[in-house]
Amino acid sequence: LGGNTSPLAQLHSQHVTLGLGSGDPAAVGALDLLAEARTAALVENGLAAEELLRLATLGSATAIGLGALTGSIEPGKFADLTCIDLNRLACRPTLRVADSILFGATREQVSDVWTSGRAAVSGGHLLAFDEEELAALSEKWSRRVSTGGNA
């Protein structure tokens, strides 16, 4: 916010524990970690796509003290997984799949998500929540906030 950027590459080279996050939803709008990683890549030219994706996964988990439990695919860790559909033209795999994910994929290409091994999103649709109900709730609260609580 405010146009300030952090010296991500410099901090990374000093082995500072770093992670990427989506911030405050009121300030950033859509919570989209791929967009955050892509922005970091465009602002900070010193880190490769693979490293930025690592910062968005294991780096973030480590930064909040959960690196031993999640953030990477390893025996004994939670099965928190995201499947990204790379069949769309914009993100057809290049020589480096990480580049295709970082620079071509958006949250719209997330087809499936598992948290602790349980399916949470399948075929791009939430499983535990009614999407129309969530959209109506979001709209209701947006109106309420914009009218000072009088909606």
Beta strands, then each sheet from edge to edge (+ up, - down):
strand 1: 81-84
strand 2: 110-115
strand 3: 118-122
strand 4: 125-126
sheet 1: 1+ 2- 3+ 4-
end
